[in-house]
Amino acid sequence: MEEQNKDLGTQAKEDQLKGTINKVVGKVESAIGHIIGDPEMEARGDAKQVSGTVQSVAGNVKQKIDEVLHPDLGTQGTVDQIKGNLAQGAGKVESGVGEAIGDPQMEARGDVKQAGGAGESMLGKAKEKLDEILHPDEHSKS
């Protein structure tokens, strides 16, 4: 019921954030399960990663629909920055876990996610600046 009262953009951000958190938690849980030889823990972690991915994708779809229905460059920029920062954080965790367990591929994937997140965050900043240029009256009210 509460979900129906939220606008689509808010639902999208929440799904994206929760999905990213579930993916990171799942990746860590899976890695720990692998390290300690607990296949059930590893499987639970893998399941959380999949669940997080599905939730993030649902959030992405909601965001795209919201962007079509309510285009706002400034808001898109903020969302891109948040997503970029989350990707950087997830990449840092993945890279650290990869380093800790001696998995260079996982470490490299984490490094790539960090770089991609930095790029997405920069794109968001650029969108916000463009919005300030296109709509100076709206930004001078703050």
QUIURMO-V856574 format. One record per residue. SS is DSSP state (H for helix, E for strand, - for the rest). NEAR is the number of other ideal C-beta (glycine too) atoms within 10 Angstrom. Layout:
ss near
SS NEAR
SS NEAR
This chain:
ss near
- 4
H 5
H 9
H 6
H 8
- 12
- 12
H 14
H 19
H 13
H 18
H 22
H 21
H 15
H 21
H 22
H 16
H 16
H 22
H 21
H 17
H 20
H 23
H 21
H 15
H 20
H 23
H 17
H 20
H 20
H 22
H 16
H 18
H 17
H 14
H 9
- 8
- 14
H 9
H 8
H 17
H 18
H 13
H 15
H 21
H 16
H 14
H 20
H 20
H 13
H 15
H 21
H 15
H 14
H 20
H 21
H 13
H 16
H 22
H 15
H 12
H 20
H 21
H 11
H 13
H 21
H 17
H 8
H 10
- 12
- 9
- 16
H 18
H 18
H 18
H 21
H 21
H 17
H 22
H 20
H 19
H 17
H 24
H 21
H 15
H 22
H 21
H 20
H 16
H 20
H 21
H 16
H 19
H 25
H 19
H 15
H 21
H 20
H 14
H 13
H 13
- 9
- 16
H 9
H 8
H 19
H 18
H 13
H 16
H 23
H 16
H 14
H 20
H 20
H 13
H 15
H 21
H 15
H 14
H 19
H 20
H 13
H 16
H 21
H 14
H 13
H 20
H 19
H 13
H 14
H 19
H 15
H 10
H 11
- 13
H 9
H 6
H 12
H 13
- 8
- 5
- 4
